[in-house]
Amino acid sequence: MPTLTRLIFIIAVIAGSIYAAMFALTVLVEPAPRQISVDVPPDLLKPQSERDKP
């Protein structure tokens, strides 16, 4: 049984390290705001009823 306990302990330490790294990323890293632009096709600006007409 000591090998099972050791395995569970190692897996818990690895999982804890991953969790700590994710937590540190959320707290310490601040994303830089930037502008984005999205091209919208002119068809989508028309009302739905006009788009359905041939």
ChimeraX commands (.cxc) that place a marker at each C-alpha (Angstrom):
marker #1 position 0.00,0.00,0.00 radius 0.5
marker #1 position 2.80,2.54,0.45 radius 0.5
marker #1 position 3.29,2.69,-3.32 radius 0.5
marker #1 position -0.41,3.52,-3.81 radius 0.5
marker #1 position -0.17,6.26,-1.18 radius 0.5
marker #1 position 2.96,7.62,-2.81 radius 0.5
marker #1 position 1.28,7.60,-6.25 radius 0.5
marker #1 position -1.78,9.44,-4.94 radius 0.5
marker #1 position 0.48,11.96,-3.19 radius 0.5
marker #1 position 2.51,12.58,-6.38 radius 0.5
marker #1 position -0.66,13.01,-8.45 radius 0.5
marker #1 position -2.04,15.43,-5.83 radius 0.5
marker #1 position 1.19,17.45,-5.88 radius 0.5
marker #1 position 1.15,17.66,-9.69 radius 0.5
marker #1 position -2.53,18.67,-9.72 radius 0.5
marker #1 position -1.86,21.26,-7.01 radius 0.5
marker #1 position 1.04,22.69,-9.00 radius 0.5
marker #1 position -1.11,23.00,-12.11 radius 0.5
marker #1 position -3.88,24.66,-10.10 radius 0.5
marker #1 position -1.38,27.07,-8.50 radius 0.5
marker #1 position 0.05,27.97,-11.92 radius 0.5
marker #1 position -3.42,28.70,-13.34 radius 0.5
marker #1 position -4.31,30.78,-10.28 radius 0.5
marker #1 position -1.06,32.74,-10.59 radius 0.5
marker #1 position -1.78,33.42,-14.27 radius 0.5
marker #1 position -5.23,34.81,-13.48 radius 0.5
marker #1 position -3.95,37.04,-10.69 radius 0.5
marker #1 position -0.60,38.24,-12.04 radius 0.5
marker #1 position -1.11,38.57,-15.81 radius 0.5
marker #1 position -3.08,41.58,-17.02 radius 0.5
marker #1 position -4.20,41.41,-20.65 radius 0.5
marker #1 position -3.44,44.46,-22.79 radius 0.5
marker #1 position -6.61,46.02,-24.21 radius 0.5
marker #1 position -6.60,46.56,-27.96 radius 0.5
marker #1 position -9.06,47.52,-30.64 radius 0.5
marker #1 position -10.52,45.00,-33.02 radius 0.5
marker #1 position -12.49,45.41,-36.21 radius 0.5
marker #1 position -14.86,42.93,-37.78 radius 0.5
marker #1 position -16.05,43.14,-41.38 radius 0.5
marker #1 position -19.81,42.76,-41.61 radius 0.5
marker #1 position -21.26,41.87,-45.02 radius 0.5
marker #1 position -23.84,44.44,-46.20 radius 0.5
marker #1 position -26.46,41.69,-46.56 radius 0.5
marker #1 position -26.57,41.24,-42.82 radius 0.5
marker #1 position -27.40,44.91,-42.26 radius 0.5
marker #1 position -30.72,44.56,-44.08 radius 0.5
marker #1 position -33.81,43.44,-42.15 radius 0.5
marker #1 position -34.58,39.73,-42.31 radius 0.5
marker #1 position -37.67,40.20,-44.51 radius 0.5
marker #1 position -35.65,42.03,-47.20 radius 0.5
marker #1 position -32.93,39.39,-47.19 radius 0.5
marker #1 position -35.41,36.61,-47.98 radius 0.5
marker #1 position -36.66,38.31,-51.17 radius 0.5
marker #1 position -35.01,37.18,-54.42 radius 0.5
marker link #1:1,2 radius 0.2
marker link #1:2,3 radius 0.2
marker link #1:3,4 radius 0.2
marker link #1:4,5 radius 0.2
marker link #1:5,6 radius 0.2
marker link #1:6,7 radius 0.2
marker link #1:7,8 radius 0.2
marker link #1:8,9 radius 0.2
marker link #1:9,10 radius 0.2
marker link #1:10,11 radius 0.2
marker link #1:11,12 radius 0.2
marker link #1:12,13 radius 0.2
marker link #1:13,14 radius 0.2
marker link #1:14,15 radius 0.2
marker link #1:15,16 radius 0.2
marker link #1:16,17 radius 0.2
marker link #1:17,18 radius 0.2
marker link #1:18,19 radius 0.2
marker link #1:19,20 radius 0.2
marker link #1:20,21 radius 0.2
marker link #1:21,22 radius 0.2
marker link #1:22,23 radius 0.2
marker link #1:23,24 radius 0.2
marker link #1:24,25 radius 0.2
marker link #1:25,26 radius 0.2
marker link #1:26,27 radius 0.2
marker link #1:27,28 radius 0.2
marker link #1:28,29 radius 0.2
marker link #1:29,30 radius 0.2
marker link #1:30,31 radius 0.2
marker link #1:31,32 radius 0.2
marker link #1:32,33 radius 0.2
marker link #1:33,34 radius 0.2
marker link #1:34,35 radius 0.2
marker link #1:35,36 radius 0.2
marker link #1:36,37 radius 0.2
marker link #1:37,38 radius 0.2
marker link #1:38,39 radius 0.2
marker link #1:39,40 radius 0.2
marker link #1:40,41 radius 0.2
marker link #1:41,42 radius 0.2
marker link #1:42,43 radius 0.2
marker link #1:43,44 radius 0.2
marker link #1:44,45 radius 0.2
marker link #1:45,46 radius 0.2
marker link #1:46,47 radius 0.2
marker link #1:47,48 radius 0.2
marker link #1:48,49 radius 0.2
marker link #1:49,50 radius 0.2
marker link #1:50,51 radius 0.2
marker link #1:51,52 radius 0.2
marker link #1:52,53 radius 0.2
marker link #1:53,54 radius 0.2
view
